[in-house]
Amino acid sequence: MPAFPLLAVDIGNTSTVLGLADQSLTLTHTWRVRTNRDMLPDDLALQLHGLFALAGAQAPHAAVLSSVAPPVGENYALALRRHFMVEAFDVNADNLPDVRVELDQPGVVGADRLCNLFGAEKYMDHHDYAVVVDFGTSTNFDVVGKGRRFLGGVLATGAQVSADALFSRAAKLPRITLAAPQTAIGRNTVHALQSGLVFGYAEMVDGLLRRIRAELPGEAVTIATGGFARTIEGICQEIDHFDETLTLRGLIELWASR
């Protein structure tokens, strides 16, 4: 049976990103849907069938998935097995023998962070290290080294989570769109909030990247991915590349390297 199209599924706490890749390992279709822990395998099979039908895409012949929401990952795997006759490769530290996870407890590293390791490789030609800043429900700073070494990183609260916490604790503050205002000094409440949440968050990212770079024995390239990355593009000074498909592409390259 042919291995393509290959379906890659990156299941996060807030959203799930899916993509189909062809024989050249190029993404031909991508989708982003809300992660729903209440959906059963049959529900997810209907969702997948609908996405493929809307795009006029062929059903997958192979699949690889990364999940930080275990019930959802298991249900996607069951949906693919029952309705598409596809056995998905489920990413974890134990089934990637060529990856060195240099943590105190290697088995606890998130599957998405291992995908980022593979996705970062194409940026490391002239660097010994890379730092992937993955903006999701949490913001992960994944530090990787040549030779597929996962060295560690930083976990910070995601920008939208920070905003939601602020709005829930201060009843008079309006909910706003997380977009950069024209100036740092806000002349009204909305602009002041946008400045604090966007510029303040960007400064946190830049500061942590400077600290990480200072601790590494060689130069590091930095790549941003995830939903909030485009918001701070052009604002963060320490990020070299923005790649919104890095994790999904890493999943595909990880699958192909087995």
C-alpha positions, 0 to 999 in steps of 0.5 A: 500500500502506498504511504502517501498522502501522509496525514500529520496531526499536531494536537495542542491544548487549544487547537489541532493543526493537520496537514497532508503531505505528498511524496516529496514531503511537501505540505499540500493541504493544512487545516486548523481546528479547535481541540475538543476533548469531548469528540469520540473517534467516530466524531473525529472520523466525520471531521476528517472526512469533511476536511478532505472532501471540502479540499478535494483531497485524497484520504491518507494512506499513512499518518503521524501524530503528536499530542499533548492532550492524550485522550484526543490523540488516542481518539484520532488514532482510533478514528484513523484505524477504524475508518481509514485503515491507517495505523498512526505513528504516535510520537514520543521520546521512546520511539525516536532512538536517534534523538538524545533527550538531555533532561532529568526525566527524558520521558516527560518531554512533550511530543510537540517539542520533539517535532520542533527539533526536527523542524528546526534542522533546516535552519541549523546549517551554520549553527550548532544550536537552535531555539524554537519559540512555540507560541501556543496555550503555553509558550515553549522555548525549545533548545536543540543542538546538532545531532538531534539533541534536545537540551531543555528549554523554558515554559511560559504562560501563553499570551492569550492565557495571560490576557484571559487571566487579566480580564477574568480578574478585572471586571472593568477591563474590556476584552481586546484583540491581541494586536500591536498598537501604534505606540507603547504609550496608550492613550486609551484603555484598549491601546494600553492593554494591547501595549502591555500584552503585546509589547510586554510579551515581546520583551519577555521573549527577547529577554529570555532568548538573550539569556538562553543564548548567553548560556550556550557555548555556540551561536544559536539560530532562533525560530518562532512558530505557533498562532501568536508568532505573526503578531509579534513578527517585526517586534521581537528583535531576537527572532531570526525566522518565523515559520508557522508550519515548523511543527507540522513539517517537523512531524513529517520529517520525523516520520520520514527519518524513522 
